[in-house]
C-alpha cells in the first residue's frame, strides 16, 4: 500500500470509507461486528487478508490434523505479508479460539 494512501485511510472514519464503497457499487464487502479489543486501541488501516472460521464437524474432525502446515489458519497467518491486516470472521462466535498465542506470534 502506498504510504500516502495508508496515511489518508488511517484518518478516515469507518462510515466515510463505507459510503465511498457503496457509491462505487461495492455493497457486500464487509464483515459485521468488527470492534476493537480494547477501548483505547488505535485505529488501523492496511491491505487485508481475510479468513472465515467454520467450526469443526465432530464426525469429520481429525485431531491429528490440527496445526498441520496446510491448515487454513496456518496458511493465512504465514502468507499474510508484513504490514497487512489479517481479519478472521468467526460468525459472531466469541466463545472459542480461532488461533492460539504460538501461531499468532
N, CA, C and O atoms as CSV, one atom per row, in Angstrom:
chain,resi,resn,atom,element,x,y,z
A,1,UNK,N,N,0.846,-1.160,0.000
A,1,UNK,CA,C,0.000,0.000,0.000
A,1,UNK,C,C,0.901,1.235,0.000
A,1,UNK,O,O,1.885,1.292,0.737
A,2,UNK,N,N,0.565,2.199,-0.812
A,2,UNK,CA,C,1.318,3.447,-0.882
A,2,UNK,C,C,1.199,4.161,0.452
A,2,UNK,O,O,0.106,4.262,1.011
A,3,UNK,N,N,2.331,4.662,0.973
A,3,UNK,CA,C,2.335,5.308,2.290
A,3,UNK,C,C,1.321,6.429,2.398
A,3,UNK,O,O,0.655,6.560,3.425
A,4,UNK,N,N,1.189,7.251,1.342
A,4,UNK,CA,C,0.237,8.368,1.384
A,4,UNK,C,C,-1.199,7.857,1.502
A,4,UNK,O,O,-1.993,8.403,2.267
A,5,UNK,N,N,-1.529,6.815,0.747
A,5,UNK,CA,C,-2.870,6.239,0.819
A,5,UNK,C,C,-3.117,5.651,2.200
A,5,UNK,O,O,-4.190,5.831,2.776
A,6,UNK,N,N,-2.131,4.955,2.723
A,6,UNK,CA,C,-2.254,4.386,4.064
A,6,UNK,C,C,-2.517,5.493,5.085
A,6,UNK,O,O,-3.390,5.348,5.942
A,7,UNK,N,N,-1.781,6.581,5.002
A,7,UNK,CA,C,-1.945,7.709,5.931
A,7,UNK,C,C,-3.351,8.302,5.821
A,7,UNK,O,O,-3.983,8.590,6.837
A,8,UNK,N,N,-3.847,8.485,4.586
A,8,UNK,CA,C,-5.183,9.069,4.401
A,8,UNK,C,C,-6.273,8.132,4.926
A,8,UNK,O,O,-7.202,8.582,5.596
A,9,UNK,N,N,-6.170,6.849,4.631
A,9,UNK,CA,C,-7.176,5.901,5.105
A,9,UNK,C,C,-7.169,5.788,6.624
A,9,UNK,O,O,-8.222,5.639,7.242
A,10,UNK,N,N,-6.005,5.858,7.215
A,10,UNK,CA,C,-5.876,5.726,8.666
A,10,UNK,C,C,-6.659,6.810,9.403
A,10,UNK,O,O,-7.091,6.603,10.536
A,11,UNK,N,N,-6.839,7.954,8.768
A,11,UNK,CA,C,-7.511,9.074,9.426
A,11,UNK,C,C,-8.985,9.206,9.046
A,11,UNK,O,O,-9.646,10.134,9.511
A,12,UNK,N,N,-9.509,8.328,8.234
A,12,UNK,CA,C,-10.928,8.378,7.856
A,12,UNK,C,C,-11.770,7.547,8.813
A,12,UNK,O,O,-11.286,6.596,9.426
A,13,UNK,N,N,-13.017,7.917,8.927
A,13,UNK,CA,C,-13.935,7.119,9.750
A,13,UNK,C,C,-14.428,5.918,8.955
A,13,UNK,O,O,-14.380,5.910,7.725
A,14,UNK,N,N,-14.891,4.927,9.656
A,14,UNK,CA,C,-15.455,3.740,9.014
A,14,UNK,C,C,-16.653,4.126,8.150
A,14,UNK,O,O,-16.831,3.589,7.057
A,15,UNK,N,N,-17.471,5.055,8.639
A,15,UNK,CA,C,-18.654,5.492,7.882
A,15,UNK,C,C,-18.259,6.115,6.546
A,15,UNK,O,O,-18.908,5.862,5.531
A,16,UNK,N,N,-17.212,6.919,6.535
A,16,UNK,CA,C,-16.766,7.551,5.296
A,16,UNK,C,C,-16.287,6.510,4.297
A,16,UNK,O,O,-16.659,6.563,3.124
A,17,UNK,N,N,-15.472,5.570,4.742
A,17,UNK,CA,C,-14.979,4.528,3.844
A,17,UNK,C,C,-16.144,3.678,3.331
A,17,UNK,O,O,-16.206,3.356,2.145
A,18,UNK,N,N,-17.061,3.319,4.222
A,18,UNK,CA,C,-18.221,2.507,3.819
A,18,UNK,C,C,-19.059,3.215,2.766
A,18,UNK,O,O,-19.485,2.590,1.794
A,19,UNK,N,N,-19.301,4.510,2.944
A,19,UNK,CA,C,-20.109,5.268,1.985
A,19,UNK,C,C,-19.413,5.329,0.629
A,19,UNK,O,O,-20.074,5.234,-0.405
A,20,UNK,N,N,-18.108,5.482,0.616
A,20,UNK,CA,C,-17.386,5.524,-0.655
A,20,UNK,C,C,-17.455,4.172,-1.363
A,20,UNK,O,O,-17.555,4.124,-2.589
A,21,UNK,N,N,-17.404,3.089,-0.618
A,21,UNK,CA,C,-17.566,1.763,-1.221
A,21,UNK,C,C,-18.965,1.604,-1.805
A,21,UNK,O,O,-19.124,1.088,-2.912
A,22,UNK,N,N,-19.987,2.049,-1.056
A,22,UNK,CA,C,-21.365,1.969,-1.546
A,22,UNK,C,C,-21.540,2.764,-2.839
A,22,UNK,O,O,-22.182,2.289,-3.775
A,23,UNK,N,N,-20.974,3.967,-2.895
A,23,UNK,CA,C,-21.086,4.810,-4.091
A,23,UNK,C,C,-20.441,4.151,-5.304
A,23,UNK,O,O,-20.790,4.459,-6.444
A,24,UNK,N,N,-19.507,3.252,-5.058
A,24,UNK,CA,C,-18.824,2.561,-6.152
A,24,UNK,C,C,-19.442,1.195,-6.450
A,24,UNK,O,O,-18.884,0.403,-7.208
A,25,UNK,N,N,-20.606,0.931,-5.842
A,25,UNK,CA,C,-21.323,-0.302,-6.110
A,25,UNK,C,C,-20.847,-1.509,-5.315
A,25,UNK,O,O,-21.269,-2.633,-5.586
A,26,UNK,N,N,-19.979,-1.290,-4.342
A,26,UNK,CA,C,-19.476,-2.392,-3.519
A,26,UNK,C,C,-20.308,-2.447,-2.242
A,26,UNK,O,O,-20.018,-1.746,-1.273
A,27,UNK,N,N,-21.337,-3.278,-2.246
A,27,UNK,CA,C,-22.313,-3.286,-1.168
A,27,UNK,C,C,-22.136,-4.419,-0.155
A,27,UNK,O,O,-22.694,-4.358,0.940
A,28,UNK,N,N,-21.392,-5.418,-0.497
A,28,UNK,CA,C,-21.277,-6.588,0.386
A,28,UNK,C,C,-19.816,-6.935,0.648
A,28,UNK,O,O,-19.426,-8.101,0.590
A,29,UNK,N,N,-19.021,-5.929,0.933
A,29,UNK,CA,C,-17.586,-6.143,1.167
A,29,UNK,C,C,-17.227,-5.752,2.603
A,29,UNK,O,O,-16.340,-4.934,2.846
A,30,UNK,N,N,-17.934,-6.354,3.524
A,30,UNK,CA,C,-17.691,-6.024,4.924
A,30,UNK,C,C,-17.872,-7.261,5.774
A,30,UNK,O,O,-18.476,-8.250,5.359
A,31,UNK,N,N,-17.335,-7.179,6.969
A,31,UNK,CA,C,-17.549,-8.214,7.969
A,31,UNK,C,C,-18.222,-7.525,9.141
A,31,UNK,O,O,-17.686,-6.566,9.696
A,32,UNK,N,N,-19.392,-8.009,9.516
A,32,UNK,CA,C,-20.138,-7.394,10.609
A,32,UNK,C,C,-19.521,-7.655,11.969
A,32,UNK,O,O,-18.851,-8.665,12.183
A,33,UNK,N,N,-19.759,-6.732,12.878
A,33,UNK,CA,C,-19.350,-6.933,14.254
A,33,UNK,C,C,-17.903,-6.626,14.564
A,33,UNK,O,O,-17.419,-6.973,15.642
A,34,UNK,N,N,-17.197,-5.980,13.643
A,34,UNK,CA,C,-15.804,-5.627,13.906
A,34,UNK,C,C,-15.764,-4.589,15.021
A,34,UNK,O,O,-16.491,-3.596,14.985
A,35,UNK,N,N,-14.924,-4.822,15.992
A,35,UNK,CA,C,-14.787,-3.890,17.115
A,35,UNK,C,C,-13.398,-4.020,17.698
A,35,UNK,O,O,-12.802,-5.096,17.645
A,36,UNK,N,N,-12.872,-2.937,18.255
A,36,UNK,CA,C,-11.566,-3.037,18.908
A,36,UNK,C,C,-11.632,-3.966,20.109
A,36,UNK,O,O,-12.675,-4.089,20.750
A,37,UNK,N,N,-10.531,-4.611,20.409
A,37,UNK,CA,C,-10.481,-5.486,21.579
A,37,UNK,C,C,-10.438,-4.678,22.868
A,37,UNK,O,O,-10.883,-5.145,23.916
A,38,UNK,N,N,-9.897,-3.458,22.786
A,38,UNK,CA,C,-9.824,-2.569,23.948
A,38,UNK,C,C,-10.335,-1.193,23.537
A,38,UNK,O,O,-10.202,-0.801,22.378
A,39,UNK,N,N,-10.916,-0.464,24.477
A,39,UNK,CA,C,-11.458,0.862,24.183
A,39,UNK,C,C,-10.374,1.846,23.762
A,39,UNK,O,O,-10.647,2.767,22.993
A,40,UNK,N,N,-9.152,1.669,24.251
A,40,UNK,CA,C,-8.073,2.602,23.936
A,40,UNK,C,C,-7.247,2.184,22.714
A,40,UNK,O,O,-6.216,2.790,22.422
A,41,UNK,N,N,-7.695,1.165,22.015
A,41,UNK,CA,C,-6.952,0.666,20.861
A,41,UNK,C,C,-7.005,1.668,19.714
A,41,UNK,O,O,-8.060,2.230,19.419
A,42,UNK,N,N,-5.858,1.890,19.068
A,42,UNK,CA,C,-5.787,2.824,17.956
A,42,UNK,C,C,-6.405,2.227,16.705
A,42,UNK,O,O,-6.477,1.008,16.552
A,43,UNK,N,N,-6.849,3.098,15.817
A,43,UNK,CA,C,-7.392,2.700,14.524
A,43,UNK,C,C,-6.261,2.121,13.676
A,43,UNK,O,O,-5.124,2.587,13.755
A,44,UNK,N,N,-6.564,1.118,12.874
A,44,UNK,CA,C,-5.565,0.542,11.979
A,44,UNK,C,C,-6.087,0.589,10.551
A,44,UNK,O,O,-7.296,0.616,10.323
A,45,UNK,N,N,-5.175,0.600,9.601
A,45,UNK,CA,C,-5.535,0.571,8.186
A,45,UNK,C,C,-4.427,-0.160,7.446
A,45,UNK,O,O,-3.257,-0.081,7.822
A,46,UNK,N,N,-4.796,-0.857,6.415
A,46,UNK,CA,C,-3.802,-1.541,5.608
A,46,UNK,C,C,-4.468,-2.550,4.696
A,46,UNK,O,O,-5.666,-2.804,4.815
A,47,UNK,N,N,-3.703,-3.122,3.789
A,47,UNK,CA,C,-4.235,-4.196,2.954
A,47,UNK,C,C,-4.679,-5.353,3.859
A,47,UNK,O,O,-4.054,-5.622,4.885
A,48,UNK,N,N,-5.742,-6.020,3.474
A,48,UNK,CA,C,-6.334,-7.042,4.344
A,48,UNK,C,C,-6.301,-8.411,3.692
A,48,UNK,O,O,-6.561,-8.563,2.498
A,49,UNK,N,N,-5.974,-9.400,4.505
A,49,UNK,CA,C,-6.171,-10.801,4.154
A,49,UNK,C,C,-7.293,-11.284,5.052
A,49,UNK,O,O,-7.318,-10.957,6.239
A,50,UNK,N,N,-8.213,-12.051,4.512
A,50,UNK,CA,C,-9.360,-12.481,5.303
A,50,UNK,C,C,-9.423,-13.998,5.398
A,50,UNK,O,O,-8.954,-14.719,4.518
A,51,UNK,N,N,-10.007,-14.452,6.478
A,51,UNK,CA,C,-10.203,-15.872,6.727
A,51,UNK,C,C,-11.559,-16.032,7.406
A,51,UNK,O,O,-11.869,-15.307,8.352
A,52,UNK,N,N,-12.349,-16.953,6.940
A,52,UNK,CA,C,-13.642,-17.217,7.572
A,52,UNK,C,C,-13.537,-18.494,8.387
A,52,UNK,O,O,-13.170,-19.552,7.874
A,53,UNK,N,N,-13.862,-18.376,9.651
A,53,UNK,CA,C,-13.843,-19.506,10.569
A,53,UNK,C,C,-15.116,-20.312,10.404
A,53,UNK,O,O,-16.214,-19.755,10.381
A,54,UNK,N,N,-14.970,-21.608,10.292
A,54,UNK,CA,C,-16.106,-22.527,10.317
A,54,UNK,C,C,-15.806,-23.565,11.389
A,54,UNK,O,O,-14.705,-24.114,11.421
A,55,UNK,N,N,-16.752,-23.841,12.257
A,55,UNK,CA,C,-16.483,-24.813,13.325
A,55,UNK,C,C,-16.254,-26.210,12.757
A,55,UNK,O,O,-16.789,-26.580,11.712
A,56,UNK,N,N,-15.443,-26.967,13.484
A,56,UNK,CA,C,-15.191,-28.356,13.095
A,56,UNK,C,C,-16.475,-29.167,13.164
A,56,UNK,O,O,-17.310,-28.965,14.045
A,57,UNK,N,N,-16.615,-30.078,12.230
A,57,UNK,CA,C,-17.676,-31.079,12.332
A,57,UNK,C,C,-17.065,-32.261,13.065
A,57,UNK,O,O,-16.082,-32.842,12.607
A,58,UNK,N,N,-17.640,-32.610,14.188
A,58,UNK,CA,C,-17.071,-33.681,15.001
A,58,UNK,C,C,-16.988,-35.006,14.259
A,58,UNK,O,O,-16.092,-35.809,14.522
A,59,UNK,N,N,-17.914,-35.245,13.333
A,59,UNK,CA,C,-17.886,-36.501,12.604
A,59,UNK,C,C,-16.781,-36.535,11.542
A,59,UNK,O,O,-16.431,-37.610,11.055
A,60,UNK,N,N,-16.233,-35.381,11.181
A,60,UNK,CA,C,-15.167,-35.322,10.174
A,60,UNK,C,C,-13.830,-34.864,10.751
A,60,UNK,O,O,-12.810,-34.909,10.062
A,61,UNK,N,N,-13.828,-34.431,11.988
A,61,UNK,CA,C,-12.631,-33.862,12.599
A,61,UNK,C,C,-11.579,-34.936,12.865
A,61,UNK,O,O,-11.889,-36.012,13.377
A,62,UNK,N,N,-10.346,-34.632,12.514
A,62,UNK,CA,C,-9.207,-35.490,12.812
A,62,UNK,C,C,-8.248,-34.664,13.669
A,62,UNK,O,O,-7.529,-33.820,13.135
A,63,UNK,N,N,-8.221,-34.886,14.980
A,63,UNK,CA,C,-7.368,-34.078,15.859
A,63,UNK,C,C,-5.900,-34.053,15.441
A,63,UNK,O,O,-5.195,-33.091,15.746
A,64,UNK,N,N,-5.434,-35.074,14.760
A,64,UNK,CA,C,-4.039,-35.111,14.327
A,64,UNK,C,C,-3.749,-34.050,13.261
A,64,UNK,O,O,-2.589,-33.689,13.061
A,65,UNK,N,N,-4.773,-33.549,12.580
A,65,UNK,CA,C,-4.584,-32.560,11.516
A,65,UNK,C,C,-4.504,-31.128,12.053
A,65,UNK,O,O,-4.059,-30.231,11.338
A,66,UNK,N,N,-4.921,-30.905,13.276
A,66,UNK,CA,C,-4.873,-29.557,13.841
A,66,UNK,C,C,-3.431,-29.091,13.915
A,66,UNK,O,O,-2.561,-29.825,14.382
A,67,UNK,N,N,-3.178,-27.891,13.464
A,67,UNK,CA,C,-1.828,-27.355,13.466
A,67,UNK,C,C,-0.971,-27.838,12.309
A,67,UNK,O,O,0.200,-27.471,12.203
A,68,UNK,N,N,-1.548,-28.660,11.442
A,68,UNK,CA,C,-0.820,-29.162,10.279
A,68,UNK,C,C,-0.446,-27.983,9.371
A,68,UNK,O,O,-1.219,-27.031,9.261
A,69,UNK,N,N,0.714,-28.026,8.724
A,69,UNK,CA,C,1.153,-26.900,7.903
A,69,UNK,C,C,0.181,-26.471,6.801
A,69,UNK,O,O,0.222,-25.319,6.370
A,70,UNK,N,N,-0.693,-27.369,6.335
A,70,UNK,CA,C,-1.616,-26.962,5.272
A,70,UNK,C,C,-2.978,-26.528,5.800
A,70,UNK,O,O,-3.919,-26.387,5.018
A,71,UNK,N,N,-3.106,-26.311,7.117
A,71,UNK,CA,C,-4.386,-25.841,7.648
A,71,UNK,C,C,-4.629,-24.404,7.188
A,71,UNK,O,O,-3.685,-23.636,7.011
A,72,UNK,N,N,-5.879,-24.053,7.000
A,72,UNK,CA,C,-6.229,-22.715,6.509
A,72,UNK,C,C,-5.726,-21.623,7.446
A,72,UNK,O,O,-5.224,-20.596,6.989
A,73,UNK,N,N,-5.857,-21.838,8.749
A,73,UNK,CA,C,-5.397,-20.823,9.700
A,73,UNK,C,C,-3.893,-20.592,9.556
A,73,UNK,O,O,-3.437,-19.451,9.479
A,74,UNK,N,N,-3.143,-21.664,9.521
A,74,UNK,CA,C,-1.684,-21.542,9.445
A,74,UNK,C,C,-1.254,-20.897,8.134
A,74,UNK,O,O,-0.379,-20.032,8.123
A,75,UNK,N,N,-1.865,-21.315,7.031
A,75,UNK,CA,C,-1.528,-20.725,5.733
A,75,UNK,C,C,-1.858,-19.235,5.709
A,75,UNK,O,O,-1.066,-18.430,5.218
A,76,UNK,N,N,-3.029,-18.866,6.238
A,76,UNK,CA,C,-3.417,-17.456,6.241
A,76,UNK,C,C,-2.427,-16.617,7.033
A,76,UNK,O,O,-2.031,-15.536,6.595
A,77,UNK,N,N,-2.031,-17.107,8.184
A,77,UNK,CA,C,-1.096,-16.358,9.030
A,77,UNK,C,C,0.275,-16.269,8.362
A,77,UNK,O,O,0.869,-15.191,8.313
A,78,UNK,N,N,0.771,-17.364,7.861
A,78,UNK,CA,C,2.114,-17.367,7.287
A,78,UNK,C,C,2.186,-16.650,5.945
A,78,UNK,O,O,3.256,-16.178,5.561
A,79,UNK,N,N,1.073,-16.558,5.225
A,79,UNK,CA,C,1.085,-15.916,3.913
A,79,UNK,C,C,0.657,-14.454,3.953
A,79,UNK,O,O,0.726,-13.769,2.933
A,80,UNK,N,N,0.218,-13.963,5.106
A,80,UNK,CA,C,-0.145,-12.557,5.211
A,80,UNK,C,C,1.145,-11.749,5.334
A,80,UNK,O,O,1.891,-11.910,6.300
A,81,UNK,N,N,1.411,-10.876,4.352
A,81,UNK,CA,C,2.669,-10.134,4.373
A,81,UNK,C,C,2.761,-9.149,5.538
A,81,UNK,O,O,1.747,-8.713,6.083
A,82,UNK,N,N,3.973,-8.816,5.898
A,82,UNK,CA,C,4.208,-7.809,6.935
A,82,UNK,C,C,3.529,-6.509,6.518
A,82,UNK,O,O,3.588,-6.110,5.355
A,83,UNK,N,N,2.889,-5.859,7.476
A,83,UNK,CA,C,2.192,-4.602,7.200
A,83,UNK,C,C,0.750,-4.790,6.771
A,83,UNK,O,O,0.007,-3.814,6.670
A,84,UNK,N,N,0.339,-6.024,6.517
A,84,UNK,CA,C,-1.057,-6.307,6.168
A,84,UNK,C,C,-1.829,-6.662,7.436
A,84,UNK,O,O,-1.239,-6.992,8.465
A,85,UNK,N,N,-3.134,-6.589,7.346
A,85,UNK,CA,C,-4.004,-6.893,8.471
A,85,UNK,C,C,-4.706,-8.216,8.184
A,85,UNK,O,O,-5.309,-8.390,7.125
A,86,UNK,N,N,-4.626,-9.139,9.127
A,86,UNK,CA,C,-5.342,-10.412,8.992
A,86,UNK,C,C,-6.641,-10.295,9.778
A,86,UNK,O,O,-6.626,-10.084,10.991
A,87,UNK,N,N,-7.763,-10.434,9.081
A,87,UNK,CA,C,-9.078,-10.358,9.708
A,87,UNK,C,C,-9.704,-11.743,9.627
A,87,UNK,O,O,-9.817,-12.323,8.547
A,88,UNK,N,N,-10.107,-12.261,10.771
A,88,UNK,CA,C,-10.740,-13.583,10.819
A,88,UNK,C,C,-12.183,-13.412,11.240
A,88,UNK,O,O,-12.465,-12.967,12.353
A,89,UNK,N,N,-13.096,-13.764,10.351
A,89,UNK,CA,C,-14.524,-13.662,10.612
A,89,UNK,C,C,-14.972,-14.955,11.277
A,89,UNK,O,O,-14.764,-16.038,10.730
A,90,UNK,N,N,-15.584,-14.849,12.452
A,90,UNK,CA,C,-15.932,-16.037,13.238
A,90,UNK,C,C,-17.436,-16.263,13.367
A,90,UNK,O,O,-17.886,-16.989,14.253
A,91,UNK,N,N,-18.210,-15.636,12.477
A,91,UNK,CA,C,-19.669,-15.806,12.503
A,91,UNK,C,C,-20.251,-15.355,13.843
A,91,UNK,O,O,-21.276,-15.874,14.284
A,92,UNK,N,N,-19.601,-14.395,14.483
A,92,UNK,CA,C,-20.089,-13.878,15.761
A,92,UNK,C,C,-19.735,-14.737,16.955
A,92,UNK,O,O,-20.079,-14.393,18.085
A,93,UNK,N,N,-19.059,-15.838,16.730
A,93,UNK,CA,C,-18.688,-16.730,17.826
A,93,UNK,C,C,-17.550,-16.116,18.621
A,93,UNK,O,O,-16.472,-15.870,18.080
A,94,UNK,N,N,-17.781,-15.873,19.886
A,94,UNK,CA,C,-16.744,-15.298,20.746
A,94,UNK,C,C,-16.331,-16.268,21.848
A,94,UNK,O,O,-15.514,-15.931,22.705
A,95,UNK,N,N,-16.890,-17.455,21.822
A,95,UNK,CA,C,-16.629,-18.408,22.886
A,95,UNK,C,C,-15.490,-19.370,22.631
A,95,UNK,O,O,-15.142,-20.156,23.512
A,96,UNK,N,N,-14.903,-19.328,21.456
A,96,UNK,CA,C,-13.816,-20.249,21.152
A,96,UNK,C,C,-12.679,-19.527,20.463
A,96,UNK,O,O,-12.863,-18.449,19.897
A,97,UNK,N,N,-11.519,-20.121,20.515
A,97,UNK,CA,C,-10.356,-19.514,19.882
A,97,UNK,C,C,-10.208,-19.949,18.446
A,97,UNK,O,O,-10.461,-21.106,18.109
A,98,UNK,N,N,-9.802,-19.032,17.603
A,98,UNK,CA,C,-9.548,-19.339,16.204
A,98,UNK,C,C,-8.079,-19.698,16.013
A,98,UNK,O,O,-7.743,-20.523,15.162
A,99,UNK,N,N,-7.219,-19.088,16.791
A,99,UNK,CA,C,-5.809,-19.418,16.781
A,99,UNK,C,C,-5.224,-19.136,18.143
A,99,UNK,O,O,-5.757,-18.330,18.905
A,100,UNK,N,N,-4.141,-19.792,18.444
A,100,UNK,CA,C,-3.535,-19.626,19.756
A,100,UNK,C,C,-2.358,-18.664,19.746
A,100,UNK,O,O,-1.995,-18.113,18.707
A,101,UNK,N,N,-1.778,-18.474,20.900
A,101,UNK,CA,C,-0.702,-17.500,21.028
A,101,UNK,C,C,0.551,-17.893,20.270
A,101,UNK,O,O,1.239,-17.016,19.748
A,102,UNK,N,N,0.871,-19.160,20.190
A,102,UNK,CA,C,2.080,-19.580,19.464
A,102,UNK,C,C,1.925,-19.288,17.976
A,102,UNK,O,O,2.825,-18.720,17.357
A,103,UNK,N,N,0.806,-19.668,17.408
A,103,UNK,CA,C,0.569,-19.422,15.980
A,103,UNK,C,C,0.474,-17.920,15.705
A,103,UNK,O,O,0.976,-17.452,14.683
A,104,UNK,N,N,-0.150,-17.172,16.582
A,104,UNK,CA,C,-0.262,-15.729,16.384
A,104,UNK,C,C,1.104,-15.049,16.450
A,104,UNK,O,O,1.357,-14.085,15.727
A,105,UNK,N,N,1.977,-15.551,17.314
A,105,UNK,CA,C,3.307,-14.956,17.427
A,105,UNK,C,C,4.097,-15.212,16.169
A,105,UNK,O,O,5.248,-14.789,16.066
